[in-house]
C-alpha cells in the first residue's frame, strides 16, 4: 500500500443534518497554578510535575482514589491538569475533595523545601464528551467551557485578593454542575457556601452564570471585582434596609442653645457646646436681683466669652 492508498479520515456529518447518539456524559475537572509564568523558567518543570502529584495525594486522602485511577482523557496543560470522570462522583469532588485539596496544598506549601508555592484555581463542569479510548477523546464544548471557567474573572480575582497563607484553592462550578449536585441536595455542602458570579473571560466571547466556592476563605468575598456589579446590587436589594443617618445639621441644631433657670444660683455642669443663657430670678440680700447673664458658654469647660451683667 502506497502513501496514496492510505484510508481517508472518516467524514463527520454536518451539525443539524441528521440525528445521532449523544456522547457519554462526563464530569470534567481542570486546575491551573496561580502565577505560573511569574516563576523562573527553571521552576516550571517542578510545578508541572508537582500538580498531578498533589492531585493524586488529595484524591487518595479524600477516599476517592478510584476517581484518580479511572480518570478519562487526562492531560497536563503545563501549569495545570485536566481529566474526565464518571459524573456520579461529582458531589464528592465538590465535597470533600475540594476541602482536602486545600489541606494538602497548605501542607505542601508549608513543607516545600524550595521557593515554589502552589495555589490552584479549580473548575468543575458536566457535559457530553467523546470517550471511546481514542487519542482525541474529551474534546468538545463542555471541555472548552471548563477551561473558560478556569480563566474567568471571578475565580482569578478571588485567589488574587485572598491571603496566600490561608486560601490555597478557589473553585468555580458551572451552573449545570451546581444545579445538579448542589441545589439538588447531593453534595455535603449547603447552597449558602456558594456565591453566584458572572463568569466572563477577558478577550473571549464567554459569559455564563457560575458559582464560586472557597474552602478556606480570606479577604473580602463581597467585592464588585469578584461578584460583578449586578450580583452585588441584587444582594444589596435583598439586605434589610438600614435606618437613614440623621443629617449633621439636625444634630448640631439640637444642641445649639441651652437655657437653664435656677432660683438664687447657677447651674453649669459638664462641657457645653454652643450657647448657654442663665437667668437668676431670685432677690439677693440687698433687695435687688442678683445673678449672672452669660453671653457665650459657662460650665466646667467654657468655649467663647463670658459676660456677666448684674441687675
DACORKA-V182779 format. One record per backbone hydrogen bond with DSSP energy under -1.0 kcal/mol. CO is the residue of the C=O (numbers start at 1). NH is the residue of the N-H. If there is no record, write none. Layout:
[[CO:NH] [CO:NH]]
This chain:
[[2:5] [14:17] [24:129] [26:127] [27:85] [28:125] [29:83] [30:123] [31:81] [32:121] [36:39] [40:43] [41:44] [43:47] [44:48] [45:49] [46:50] [47:51] [49:53] [50:54] [51:55] [52:56] [53:57] [54:58] [55:59] [56:60] [57:61] [58:62] [59:64] [60:63] [64:68] [65:69] [66:70] [68:71] [72:84] [75:82] [77:79] [79:33] [80:77] [81:31] [82:75] [83:29] [84:72] [85:27] [86:89] [87:90] [89:92] [89:93] [90:94] [91:95] [92:97] [93:98] [96:100] [97:101] [98:102] [99:103] [100:104] [101:105] [102:106] [103:107] [104:108] [105:109] [106:110] [107:111] [108:112] [119:34] [120:170] [121:32] [122:172] [123:30] [124:174] [125:28] [127:26] [130:138] [134:137] [140:144] [141:145] [142:146] [143:147] [144:148] [145:149] [146:150] [147:151] [149:152] [152:156] [153:157] [154:158] [155:159] [156:160] [157:161] [163:166] [163:167] [168:120] [170:122] [171:213] [172:124] [173:211] [174:178] [175:179] [176:180] [177:181] [178:182] [178:183] [181:186] [181:187] [182:185] [190:193] [191:194] [195:212] [197:210] [199:208] [200:153] [201:204] [204:206] [208:199] [210:197] [211:173] [212:195] [213:171] [221:223] [223:226] [223:227] [224:228] [228:232] [229:233] [230:234] [231:235] [232:236] [233:237] [234:238] [235:239] [247:251] [248:252] [249:253] [250:254] [252:255] [253:256] [256:275] [258:277] [262:265] [270:300] [275:258] [277:260] [282:290] [284:287] [288:284] [296:276] [301:272]]
